[in-house]
Amino acid sequence: MPKQLLLCWAIICSGIITYFCLTDSSNIPTVNFPSIDKIVHFCFHFGFTLSWILFFKKELKGVEADDYKAYLVSFIFSVFFGITIEIMQSVFTTTRAADVTDVLANTIGATAAVFMAIAFKKKINKIIKI
């Protein structure tokens, strides 16, 4: 898989997450399900981290030490991205507020993505053709 395609996919995922996290919350349908907000944050950052892992693994050419660099960089990027989104919610929106538990859900999602990528390393390398 070409690294440009992986980069485009990671940027698109990042843009979608940014849009949904910063859009007016009155435009989002209400779902009556306990902790749905935290589940959404977990899923967003699971996907975000995984998409960036795929790109960075391809960018770094799959060398064993660089694989772990891809996991670490993607994880740190996800955590800081999540914190930045929370700050932006409190500064730039009137219907959103920063929430520490959202950052925790983001971090757990990012952690799960890293562990999943490590567990399925051979399959991922085959998919992205390293």
C-alpha positions in Angstrom: 0.0 0.0 0.0 1.5 3.4 -1.0 2.6 5.5 2.0 0.8 8.6 0.3 -2.5 6.7 0.6 -1.8 5.8 4.2 -1.0 9.5 4.9 -4.1 10.7 3.2 -6.2 8.2 5.2 -4.6 9.3 8.5 -5.2 12.9 7.7 -8.8 12.2 6.7 -9.4 10.3 10.0 -7.9 13.2 11.9 -10.1 15.7 10.1 -13.3 13.7 10.7 -12.4 13.5 14.4 -11.7 17.2 14.6 -14.9 18.0 12.9 -17.1 15.9 15.2 -15.3 17.0 18.3 -15.6 20.7 17.5 -19.0 20.8 15.8 -21.9 22.3 17.7 -23.2 19.5 19.9 -26.8 20.5 19.2 -26.2 19.3 15.6 -25.3 15.8 16.8 -28.2 13.3 17.4 -28.8 12.4 21.0 -28.3 8.8 21.9 -29.6 7.6 25.2 -26.8 5.0 26.0 -24.7 5.1 29.2 -21.2 6.4 28.6 -21.6 6.7 24.9 -19.4 9.8 24.8 -16.5 7.9 26.3 -17.0 5.0 24.0 -16.9 7.4 21.0 -13.7 9.0 22.3 -12.2 5.5 22.8 -13.1 4.5 19.2 -12.0 7.8 17.7 -8.5 7.5 19.2 -8.3 3.8 18.5 -8.8 4.6 14.8 -6.7 7.7 14.9 -3.7 5.9 16.5 -4.0 2.9 14.3 -4.2 5.0 11.1 -1.0 6.9 12.1 0.7 3.7 13.1 0.1 2.3 9.6 1.6 5.4 8.0 4.6 5.6 10.3 5.4 1.9 9.9 5.4 2.4 6.2 7.4 5.7 6.5 10.0 4.0 8.7 10.3 1.0 6.4 9.4 -1.7 9.0 12.7 -2.0 10.7 12.1 -3.7 14.1 13.3 -0.7 16.2 11.5 1.7 13.9 8.2 -0.3 14.4 8.3 0.6 18.1 9.1 4.2 17.2 6.0 4.2 15.0 3.9 2.9 17.9 5.3 5.5 20.3 5.1 8.4 18.0 1.5 7.5 17.1 0.5 7.1 20.7 2.1 10.4 21.8 0.5 12.2 18.8 -2.9 10.8 19.7 -2.7 11.8 23.3 -1.6 15.4 22.5 -4.1 15.6 19.7 -6.9 14.6 22.2 -5.7 17.1 24.8 -5.6 19.8 22.1 -9.1 19.0 21.0 -10.3 19.3 24.6 -8.7 22.7 25.0 -10.1 23.8 21.6 -13.6 22.7 22.7 -13.5 24.9 25.8 -11.9 27.9 23.9 -13.6 27.8 20.5 -17.1 26.3 21.1 -20.0 27.3 23.2 -21.7 23.9 23.4 -18.7 21.9 24.4 -16.5 21.8 27.4 -13.1 20.3 28.1 -13.3 17.0 30.1 -10.5 15.1 31.7 -12.4 11.8 31.4 -12.5 12.3 27.6 -8.7 12.6 27.7 -8.6 9.4 29.7 -10.9 7.6 27.2 -8.7 8.9 24.3 -5.6 7.6 26.0 -7.2 4.2 26.6 -8.2 4.0 23.0 -4.7 4.9 21.8 -3.2 2.3 24.1 -5.6 -0.4 22.8 -4.6 0.5 19.2 -0.9 0.2 20.0 -1.4 -3.2 21.7 -3.6 -4.4 18.8 -1.0 -3.3 16.3 1.7 -5.1 18.2 -0.4 -8.3 18.4 -1.2 -8.2 14.7 2.1 -6.9 13.6 2.7 -9.6 10.9 -0.7 -9.2 9.4 -0.4 -5.4 9.4 3.0 -5.6 7.7 1.5 -7.8 5.1 -1.4 -5.4 4.4 0.8 -2.4 4.1 3.5 -4.4 2.3 6.5 -3.9 4.4 
